[in-house]
C-alpha cells in the first residue's frame, strides 16, 4: 500500500501533532455552527438527552455473572447490551462536553465512566475469548491483552476522547487511559513476536482492528520512529483487507460489513492523510472508487438494500462517511434522507457518529436511488433497479460460492423489491450466538439453503465450502431486460444424483406500467443411479409476507404493491410454512416459506415460474 520509506519520511516530517485529526478543527465558532446546523438538530438533541441521562443514572455493571453467560449458554446479548451502553455513554458525554459551552457539566460523569471502562477485565467481548478454562490457560495472549474488534475500537474511542477533551480531565484519568491502551493494545499488537490473525485476514476484521489501533497510535504516540513502524503494520493489514475485494468492488459480506470494514479503512486513511499534511493519501485508485460506490448500487428504496450473507435488510448510510467519500472521490451520493439517530448503531461505534457530526454535507442529503443494471463479475451478483412513477422496482440474483465471508448456502438465490418492500427476500443474518458460528451454522434457517429461494433436490440442500459454487453461463443486460444463467450443478454434493442443474432468470421492467416480470426456469438432469421413485424437487420461495395461494398462483402483498407467482398447479403440491426465527437484533420474526414439491420427476425435468411485480396506482 505504502512504501515504508515514504511513510516514515512523511511521519518524521511532522513537528507537532495536527489539531484536526478527529475529523476537523473544533474551535468555539465551529462548535457553535454545528449546534445551530438544522441537519444536525435531531442528532444533537439526542446526544444532549443521553448525556443528561448518563449524569443521573449509574454506569451499568459488568458483573462476573453477566461475563460468563456466553460461556455457559452461548447467549451474547446480555453482556453486549451493557458493554455497548457504556460505549454509548462515552460517545455522548464526550460529544456533549466538546459541543456545549458549559463544558465542565459532564466532566465528573465522564471521568468516572472512563475509570470504569479501564477497570474492565477485558475490552474484547466474551464471544471472542476462549470459552473454557483450558483455553484461557493455554492461550498465547493474556485475556486482558486480547485485541478483537471491540478492544481495538475501545482503544480508539478512548484515545480520541483524550484528544478532544483530555485537558479538561483529571490528570490521573488521562494517565490511566494512556497506560491501559499501551498495555492492553499497543504492546500485544505491535510488540509481540506472534501476531494476531486479523492482521492478515481478508475481511472486515483487518480493517476495523487495524484502523482502530492505527488511529489510536496517531492520536497518542509521540515517538515518531515507533509511530512509523506501527502505521506500516497497519498498512499491511489494510492490504490484506482490500485483497478480500475483487476488482469489481463488491463486498460479499454485505453493505453492513462494508460500512464496518471499509468505514474504518476510510477513517484511518483520512486521519493519516491529515497527520501527514496530505502527503500520504491511500484513498486513491479505481478499485477504491468501485468499493466506495458499492452501497449506492445495492441501495433500494426506504433504506432497504440487497442483503445477501449476514447483512440486515435495511441500511441507513452514515452521512459523514459518505459525504467525505463523495467529496474526496467525486462520487454521486447514495440515497441519504437524514443524519442517522444517535441510537441507530447499537454498538455506538465512535467514528461513525463523530464524523456524522463533523463531516456531513447537508447539500448531499435527499439524493435519489441510483438506478440501472449492475453486475459484479468477481462475486456474480446481478442487480437491476428501475424507478417508476409509482416507486422503485428491483430484481437481484447471485452466484458465487458457498465459502464467502459471512457465507450463506445461497447459490442461485434471488430478491424482488417493490416500492420500499422486499417481497421475495433474503433473511440476512440471524441472531449471533455461539452455535450460529459453530458446526451447526448451516442448520440455522438464515444460513442454510432451505432458508433461501433455491431448490432442495432429492431431499438434499446445498453444501458449504468453496468447492460448492455457481458458474455464470450468461449475463446479458439492456436498458429494459436482463438474462442471467447459472450452472448450479456444483452447488450440491455428488450423491444428490444431479448430472446438471441450470437456473435461468429472464427479467424485464416496464416503467410506464410500474411493473416487473421475472421468468425463472430450472432445468435438472439426473443420473441413472437415482431411482425414479426417489427423484424429487422441492422449490422454496422465501418472504416475510404471507402469500395467498390459489389455483396455481401465489401472491405476496405489501403496502405499495405485490408479487404474483404463476406455477404449474398440477405438477406441484403447494404448502405455506410459517417459521419462527430471530433477527440479528434478537427480535422474533415469522418467515413464510412457500414450498412447492414435485415428486417422482423424470430424469430430465424442467420447471418454469413466472413472477409479476406490480406497484399500486397512487
C-alpha positions as a printed Julia matrix, in Angstrom:
618×3 Matrix{Float64}:
   0.0     0.0     0.0
   2.66    2.48    1.09
   6.41    2.04    0.8
   7.84    2.16    4.31
  10.44    4.77    3.45
   7.7     7.12    2.19
   5.56    6.52    5.27
   8.48    7.0     7.64
   9.68   10.19    5.93
   6.17   11.67    6.0
   5.67   10.9     9.7
   9.14   12.09   10.75
   8.48   15.37    8.96
   5.58   16.16   11.34
   6.87   18.52   14.05
   3.63   18.82   16.02
   0.55   16.61   16.11
  -2.14   18.33   13.97
  -5.27   19.62   15.66
  -7.69   18.27   13.01
  -7.16   14.5    13.38
 -10.62   13.75   14.78
 -12.38   14.91   11.64
 -11.69   18.61   11.71
 -10.91   21.61   13.87
 -13.29   22.14   16.78
 -12.92   25.8    17.61
 -15.68   27.54   19.63
 -17.01   29.09   16.41
 -17.13   25.7    14.7
 -18.93   24.14   17.65
 -21.46   26.96   17.63
 -22.1    26.37   13.91
 -22.61   22.65   14.5
 -25.05   23.3    17.36
 -27.08   25.59   15.11
 -26.98   23.39   11.96
 -30.54   22.31   11.0
 -29.41   18.94    9.61
 -27.8    18.06   12.97
 -30.6    19.32   15.23
 -32.2    15.93   15.9
 -28.88   14.16   16.48
 -27.56   16.82   18.86
 -30.82   16.78   20.79
 -30.36   13.03   21.27
 -26.73   13.46   22.32
 -27.7    16.02   24.97
 -30.54   13.84   26.23
 -28.23   10.83   26.51
 -25.55   12.86   28.32
 -28.13   14.12   30.81
 -29.4    10.59   31.4
 -25.83    9.46   31.98
 -25.41   12.12   34.69
 -28.45   10.79   36.53
 -28.14    7.02   36.16
 -25.32    4.75   37.35
 -22.96    3.04   34.93
 -24.25   -0.48   34.2
 -22.26   -3.16   35.98
 -20.42   -5.85   34.02
 -20.58   -8.49   36.72
 -18.97  -11.91   36.59
 -22.41  -13.49   36.29
 -23.02  -11.5    33.09
 -19.44  -12.01   31.83
 -19.64  -15.8    31.97
 -23.15  -16.03   30.45
 -21.8   -16.59   26.93
 -19.57  -19.45   28.07
 -22.44  -21.03   29.99
 -25.28  -20.58   27.47
 -23.89  -19.24   24.2
 -26.0   -16.08   24.56
 -24.16  -12.88   23.59
 -26.87  -10.31   24.13
 -26.89   -9.87   27.91
 -23.24   -8.89   28.23
 -23.05   -6.98   24.97
 -26.08   -4.8    25.73
 -24.39   -3.44   28.87
 -20.94   -3.27   27.28
 -22.22   -1.23   24.34
 -24.29    1.0    26.61
 -21.02    2.02   28.26
 -19.56    2.89   24.83
 -22.67    4.9    24.0
 -22.27    6.86   27.22
 -18.61    7.55   26.4
 -19.63    8.86   22.98
 -22.49   11.06   24.24
 -20.6    12.54   27.19
 -17.58   13.37   25.05
 -19.58   15.0    22.26
 -21.68   16.95   24.76
 -18.51   18.13   26.5
 -16.95   19.21   23.21
 -20.0    20.98   21.84
 -21.54   22.58   24.92
 -20.39   25.98   26.14
 -20.7    24.72   29.74
 -18.08   22.08   29.09
 -17.48   21.22   32.77
 -21.04   19.98   33.2
 -20.26   16.39   32.28
 -16.62   16.13   33.37
 -17.06   14.19   36.59
 -19.51   11.75   34.98
 -17.12   11.23   32.07
 -14.13   10.67   34.37
 -15.96    8.02   36.39
 -17.17    6.26   33.25
 -13.69    6.19   31.74
 -12.3     4.8    35.0
 -14.93    2.03   34.9
 -14.03    1.16   31.3
 -10.37    0.99   32.31
 -11.4    -1.41   35.1
 -12.99   -3.89   32.68
 -11.36   -7.31   32.83
 -11.11   -7.43   29.04
 -12.04   -4.98   26.32
 -12.64   -7.92   23.99
 -16.11   -9.48   24.02
 -16.6   -12.86   25.74
 -17.59  -14.32   22.35
 -14.05  -13.58   21.14
 -12.28  -15.03   24.18
 -11.54  -18.7    24.96
 -14.73  -20.19   26.34
 -13.11  -22.85   28.53
 -10.63  -22.51   31.38
  -8.25  -24.8    29.49
  -8.39  -22.4    26.58
  -7.72  -19.45   28.87
  -4.71  -21.14   30.48
  -3.16  -22.25   27.19
  -3.85  -19.04   25.26
  -0.72  -17.34   23.91
  -2.27  -13.97   24.77
  -3.42  -12.93   28.27
  -7.15  -12.3    28.32
  -6.8    -8.58   29.05
  -4.44   -8.27   26.04
  -6.79   -9.95   23.57
  -7.34   -7.44   20.79
 -10.54   -8.16   18.92
 -12.79   -5.72   17.05
 -14.11   -4.13   20.21
 -10.89   -3.92   22.17
  -9.4    -2.08   19.2
 -12.47    0.18   18.93
 -12.32    0.92   22.66
  -8.67    1.95   22.35
  -9.52    4.32   19.52
 -12.57    5.76   21.3
 -10.61    6.46   24.48
  -7.67    7.9    22.54
  -9.9    10.25   20.57
 -11.78   11.2    23.72
  -8.45   12.26   25.24
  -7.53   14.11   22.05
 -10.79   16.09   22.19
 -11.27   16.74   25.92
  -8.16   15.46   27.7
  -7.16   18.85   29.11
 -10.47   19.01   30.99
  -9.98   15.67   32.76
  -8.13   14.92   35.97
  -4.52   14.03   35.02
  -4.91   10.66   36.76
  -7.68    9.7    34.3
  -5.71   10.82   31.26
  -2.61    8.98   32.51
  -4.53    5.78   33.13
  -6.13    5.83   29.67
  -2.71    6.06   28.03
  -1.35    3.33   30.3
  -4.25    0.94   29.61
  -4.12    1.43   25.82
  -0.36    0.9    25.81
  -0.57   -2.29   27.86
  -3.82   -3.77   26.53
  -3.48   -2.9    22.84
  -0.23   -1.35   21.6
   2.11   -3.87   23.21
   0.27   -7.03   22.12
  -0.39   -5.74   18.59
   2.93   -4.11   17.8
   5.49   -5.8    20.07
   4.55   -9.48   20.29
   6.57  -11.91   18.16
   3.36  -13.81   17.32
   0.89  -11.56   15.54
  -2.89  -11.58   15.74
  -4.56  -13.46   12.9
  -6.65  -10.48   11.88
  -3.53   -8.66   10.64
  -3.65  -10.89    7.57
  -7.37  -11.69    7.3
  -9.16  -10.62    4.12
 -12.38   -9.43    5.74
 -13.67   -6.57    7.9
 -11.59   -7.58   10.94
  -8.28   -6.49    9.41
  -9.68   -3.06    8.58
 -11.58   -2.45   11.83
  -8.89   -3.73   14.19
  -6.07   -2.27   12.13
  -7.79    1.06   11.52
  -8.81    1.5    15.16
  -5.39    0.74   16.63
  -3.75    2.77   13.86
  -5.86    5.81   14.7
  -5.21    5.35   18.43
  -1.48    5.41   17.71
  -1.73    8.55   15.57
  -3.57   10.25   18.44
  -1.28    9.15   21.28
   2.22    8.12   20.2
   4.84   10.89   20.35
   7.82    8.75   19.29
   7.59    9.21   15.53
  10.02    6.38   14.7
   7.8     3.99   16.65
   4.69    5.51   15.11
   6.05    4.93   11.59
   6.56    1.24   12.35
   3.07    0.99   13.81
   1.48    2.57   10.73
   3.49    0.29    8.47
   1.99   -2.76   10.19
  -1.49   -1.23    9.94
  -0.89   -0.55    6.24
  -0.09   -4.22    5.67
  -3.31   -5.21    7.45
  -5.17   -2.85    5.13
  -3.54   -4.54    2.14
  -5.0    -7.84    3.39
  -8.4    -6.22    3.85
  -8.51   -4.75    0.36
  -7.38   -8.04   -1.19
 -10.67   -9.51    0.06
 -12.43   -7.36   -2.52
 -12.35   -8.21   -6.19
 -11.67   -5.55   -8.76
 -15.45   -5.12   -9.11
 -15.67   -3.51   -5.65
 -18.41   -5.82   -4.35
 -18.43   -6.62   -0.62
 -19.54  -10.27   -0.33
 -20.21   -9.75    3.4
 -22.94   -7.24    2.53
 -23.31   -3.49    2.92
 -23.46   -3.6     6.71
 -19.99   -5.09    6.82
 -18.88   -2.75    4.03
 -19.88    0.05    6.38
 -17.87   -1.54    9.17
 -14.7    -2.59    7.38
 -14.39    0.0     4.63
 -15.63    2.67    7.02
 -12.7     2.06    9.37
 -10.35    1.96    6.4
 -11.58    5.41    5.35
 -11.42    6.84    8.88
  -7.82    5.63    9.3
  -6.84    6.76    5.79
  -8.21   10.25    6.39
  -6.51   10.56    9.78
  -3.19    9.51    8.24
  -3.8    11.99    5.42
  -4.43   14.76    7.97
  -1.47   13.75   10.15
   0.96   13.88    7.21
  -0.48   17.09    5.76
  -1.8    15.24    2.72
   1.5    13.64    1.72
   0.2    10.1     2.39
  -3.1     9.53    0.61
  -4.26    5.92    0.34
  -7.82    6.87   -0.64
  -6.94    6.63   -4.31
  -7.3     4.31   -7.29
 -10.07    2.8    -9.36
 -10.59   -0.16   -7.03
 -11.13    2.2    -4.08
 -13.65    4.16   -6.15
 -15.55    0.98   -7.02
 -15.61   -0.16   -3.4
 -16.87    3.28   -2.39
 -19.71    3.02   -4.94
 -20.93   -0.35   -3.67
 -23.54    0.89   -1.13
 -25.21    3.11   -3.7
 -25.56    0.17   -6.07
 -27.12   -2.19   -3.51
 -29.39    0.51   -2.04
 -33.11    0.11   -2.61
 -35.93    2.45   -1.57
 -36.83    3.39    2.02
 -33.46    2.22    3.4
 -33.91   -1.33    2.09
 -30.91   -2.94    0.44
 -29.7    -6.04   -1.35
 -28.7    -8.04    1.72
 -27.01  -11.3     0.9
 -24.91  -13.02    3.58
 -25.23  -11.85    7.21
 -26.44   -8.41    6.16
 -29.51   -6.69    7.6
 -32.34   -5.99    5.17
 -32.2    -2.25    5.91
 -29.24    0.09    5.86
 -29.1     3.78    6.7
 -25.89    5.35    5.39
 -23.62    7.21    7.76
 -23.82   10.64    6.22
 -20.39   11.76    7.42
 -18.63    8.81    5.83
 -20.45    9.22    2.52
 -20.03   12.98    2.46
 -16.29   12.53    2.78
 -16.17    9.82    0.09
 -18.32   11.81   -2.32
 -16.29   14.98   -1.87
 -12.88   13.29   -1.94
 -13.58   10.83   -4.76
 -16.13   12.93   -6.72
 -18.88   10.32   -6.46
 -22.63   10.71   -6.71
 -24.16   10.28   -3.23
 -26.38    7.3    -2.36
 -29.88    7.92   -1.03
 -29.41    9.74    2.29
 -32.51   11.3     3.79
 -31.13   12.4     7.16
 -28.28   12.05    9.61
 -28.73    8.74   11.49
 -30.08    8.72   15.02
 -27.58    8.54   17.85
 -29.09    5.14   18.66
 -29.08    3.8    15.08
 -25.97    1.73   15.78
 -26.5    -0.41   18.89
 -22.7    -0.76   19.21
 -22.28    3.04   19.32
 -19.18    2.89   17.14
 -17.22    6.03   17.84
 -16.03    7.26   14.43
 -19.39    6.89   12.71
 -21.18    9.37   14.94
 -18.28   11.77   15.46
 -17.8    12.0    11.67
 -21.56   12.26   11.13
 -21.4    15.43   13.21
 -18.21   16.8    11.68
 -18.28   15.61    8.06
 -21.94   15.55    6.96
 -22.51   17.78    3.94
 -26.19   18.81    4.04
 -26.06   19.52    0.3
 -25.71   15.79   -0.34
 -28.83   14.78    1.56
 -32.0    13.69   -0.25
 -30.28   12.23   -3.32
 -32.31    9.71   -5.35
 -31.61    5.96   -5.52
 -29.21    5.14   -8.34
 -30.98    3.05  -10.99
 -29.83    0.8   -13.82
 -28.36   -2.66  -14.32
 -25.26   -3.58  -12.32
 -23.16   -6.72  -12.44
 -20.28   -7.67  -10.14
 -18.3   -10.3   -12.07
 -15.98  -11.26   -9.21
 -18.86  -12.19   -6.91
 -21.53  -12.91   -9.56
 -24.11  -10.54   -8.14
 -26.63   -9.07  -10.58
 -28.84   -6.11   -9.64
 -31.46   -4.36  -11.76
 -33.29   -1.28  -10.43
 -35.85    0.91  -12.16
 -37.62    3.98  -10.82
 -41.25    4.07  -11.99
 -43.89    6.77  -11.48
 -45.2     4.7    -8.55
 -41.87    3.79   -6.96
 -38.83    1.54   -7.3
 -38.93   -1.99   -8.68
 -35.82   -4.13   -8.36
 -34.53   -7.64   -9.02
 -31.3    -9.25   -7.9
 -29.76  -12.72   -8.11
 -26.42  -14.17   -7.11
 -23.92  -16.87   -7.95
 -20.58  -17.08   -6.15
 -19.52  -19.93   -3.89
 -20.53  -21.3    -0.51
 -17.4   -20.21    1.32
 -17.75  -16.45    1.17
 -17.26  -14.18    4.2
 -20.31  -14.48    6.47
 -21.44  -17.11    3.99
 -24.92  -18.47    3.44
 -25.56  -21.5     1.21
 -27.5   -19.42   -1.28
 -26.25  -20.02   -4.83
 -28.98  -19.05   -7.3
 -30.96  -17.16   -4.67
 -32.87  -14.02   -5.73
 -34.67  -10.94   -4.41
 -37.7    -8.98   -5.66
 -38.31   -5.47   -4.29
 -41.47   -3.44   -4.88
 -41.93    0.14   -3.72
 -39.97    0.05   -0.48
 -40.6    -3.58    0.46
 -38.63   -6.68   -0.46
 -41.4    -9.2    -1.03
 -39.19  -12.11   -2.12
 -36.49  -11.68    0.45
 -33.12  -12.62    1.82
 -33.36  -13.22    5.57
 -29.96  -11.69    6.25
 -28.19  -12.51    9.49
 -29.83  -14.39   12.31
 -29.15  -13.86   15.99
 -25.44  -14.22   16.67
 -24.83  -16.98   19.21
 -22.03  -19.48   19.74
 -23.91  -22.06   17.65
 -24.51  -19.57   14.85
 -20.79  -19.55   14.09
 -20.2   -23.18   15.02
 -20.69  -26.56   13.42
 -24.46  -26.11   13.37
 -24.27  -22.91   11.29
 -25.92  -24.3     8.16
 -28.71  -25.94   10.09
 -29.8   -22.41   11.01
 -32.65  -21.15    8.82
 -30.87  -17.92    7.87
 -27.71  -19.67    6.7
 -28.77  -22.96    5.13
 -30.16  -23.15    1.62
 -33.6   -24.12    2.98
 -33.89  -20.5     4.13
 -33.35  -19.2     0.59
 -35.29  -19.24   -2.66
 -33.43  -22.22   -4.09
 -34.49  -25.85   -4.54
 -33.95  -28.88   -2.34
 -33.04  -31.73   -4.72
 -33.79  -35.34   -3.79
 -34.05  -34.18   -0.19
 -30.6   -32.56   -0.26
 -29.8   -28.91    0.39
 -26.77  -27.1    -0.98
 -23.45  -27.88    0.7
 -21.0   -25.47    2.31
 -17.42  -24.92    1.16
 -15.51  -23.25   -1.66
 -15.9   -26.32   -3.89
 -19.66  -25.76   -3.97
 -20.02  -22.96   -6.45
 -22.03  -21.46   -9.27
 -20.81  -20.96  -12.82
 -22.18  -17.98  -14.73
 -23.09  -19.16  -18.22
 -24.6   -15.91  -19.45
 -25.15  -12.38  -18.22
 -26.74  -10.01  -20.72
 -28.29   -6.67  -19.87
 -30.02   -3.97  -21.86
 -31.9    -0.9   -20.74
 -35.05   -2.91  -20.02
 -34.14   -6.61  -19.94
 -31.76   -8.93  -18.13
 -30.75  -12.54  -18.91
 -28.78  -14.35  -16.22
 -27.96  -18.08  -16.48
 -26.26  -20.07  -13.71
 -24.95  -23.62  -13.73
 -25.68  -24.75  -10.17
 -24.69  -28.39  -10.53
 -21.72  -27.93   -8.22
 -23.84  -26.31   -5.51
 -24.9   -29.82   -4.38
 -22.95  -32.87   -3.34
 -22.49  -35.61   -5.99
 -24.62  -38.06   -4.02
 -27.61  -35.85   -4.84
 -27.62  -37.6    -8.2
 -27.58  -34.43  -10.27
 -25.79  -34.55  -13.57
 -26.77  -30.99  -14.46
 -28.78  -28.17  -12.91
 -29.13  -24.77  -14.56
 -31.2   -21.84  -13.38
 -32.19  -19.1   -15.83
 -33.5   -15.66  -14.92
 -35.26  -13.53  -17.54
 -36.14  -10.14  -16.06
 -37.77   -7.07  -17.51
 -39.35   -3.92  -16.16
 -41.99   -1.74  -17.8
 -41.55    1.7   -16.27
 -44.77    3.17  -17.63
 -46.88    0.36  -16.16
 -44.91    0.27  -12.9
 -44.44   -3.46  -13.3
 -41.68   -6.03  -13.5
 -41.67   -9.56  -14.9
 -39.38  -12.44  -13.98
 -39.35  -15.82  -15.68
 -37.4   -18.34  -13.61
 -36.58  -21.66  -15.28
 -34.9   -24.58  -13.51
 -33.58  -27.44  -15.65
 -32.48  -30.66  -13.91
 -30.82  -33.74  -15.37
 -30.44  -36.8   -13.1
 -28.12  -39.79  -13.42
 -29.33  -43.38  -13.83
 -28.19  -44.23  -10.3
 -31.2   -42.35   -8.92
 -34.35  -44.47   -8.84
 -37.37  -42.8   -10.48
 -39.32  -43.07   -7.24
 -36.56  -41.16   -5.42
 -36.28  -38.26   -7.85
 -37.98  -35.18   -6.45
 -37.6   -31.43   -6.39
 -38.84  -29.03   -3.72
 -38.77  -25.37   -4.69
 -38.69  -22.79   -1.89
 -39.64  -19.13   -2.08
 -38.89  -17.01    0.99
 -40.67  -13.93    2.3
 -41.57  -12.01    5.44
 -45.03  -11.59    3.89
 -47.55  -14.43    3.95
 -48.56  -15.46    0.44
 -52.11  -16.26   -0.62
 -52.09  -19.44   -2.72
 -54.93  -20.44   -5.03
 -55.24  -22.28   -8.35
 -51.59  -22.19   -9.41
 -50.94  -18.67   -8.18
 -49.28  -17.27   -5.08
 -49.45  -13.58   -4.21
 -47.33  -11.65   -1.71
 -48.9    -8.27   -0.95
 -47.13   -5.27    0.54
 -48.16   -1.73    1.39
 -47.5    -0.33   -2.08
 -47.54   -3.31   -4.39
 -47.45   -7.06   -4.84
 -45.65  -10.0    -6.41
 -47.7   -12.76   -8.02
 -46.22  -16.15   -8.94
 -47.79  -18.38  -11.57
 -46.76  -22.05  -11.37
 -47.91  -25.47  -12.59
 -50.58  -26.4   -10.05
 -50.83  -29.94  -11.42
 -47.1   -30.56  -11.06
 -46.55  -29.17   -7.58
 -48.08  -29.69   -4.16
 -48.14  -26.24   -2.56
 -47.74  -25.51    1.13
 -47.07  -22.3     3.07
 -44.84  -22.86    6.1
 -44.71  -20.37    8.98
 -41.3   -20.46   10.65
 -40.38  -18.56   13.78
 -36.85  -17.2    13.91
 -34.86  -14.3    15.33
 -33.26  -11.42   13.5
 -29.65  -10.4    14.07
 -31.01   -7.91   16.62
 -32.56  -10.8    18.57
 -36.11   -9.7    17.77
 -38.51  -12.56   16.96
 -39.99  -12.65   13.47
 -42.06  -15.01   11.33
 -40.77  -16.2     7.97
 -43.12  -17.57    5.3
 -41.69  -20.27    3.06
 -43.75  -21.26    0.05
 -42.93  -24.93   -0.52
 -43.69  -26.39   -3.95
 -42.98  -30.13   -4.03
 -42.74  -32.17   -7.24
 -42.45  -35.94   -6.56
 -41.11  -38.58   -8.95
 -39.87  -36.17  -11.59
 -38.41  -37.54  -14.87
 -34.66  -37.9   -15.38
 -34.75  -34.65  -17.34
 -37.03  -32.18  -15.66
 -37.76  -28.54  -16.4
 -39.98  -26.24  -14.34
 -40.95  -22.66  -15.04
 -42.13  -19.92  -12.69
 -43.48  -16.53  -13.76
 -43.39  -13.64  -11.28
 -45.21  -10.37  -11.87
 -44.28   -7.38   -9.7
 -46.77   -4.57   -9.68
 -46.97   -1.26   -7.87
 -50.32    0.15   -6.8
 -51.57    3.26   -8.55
 -51.44    6.3    -6.32
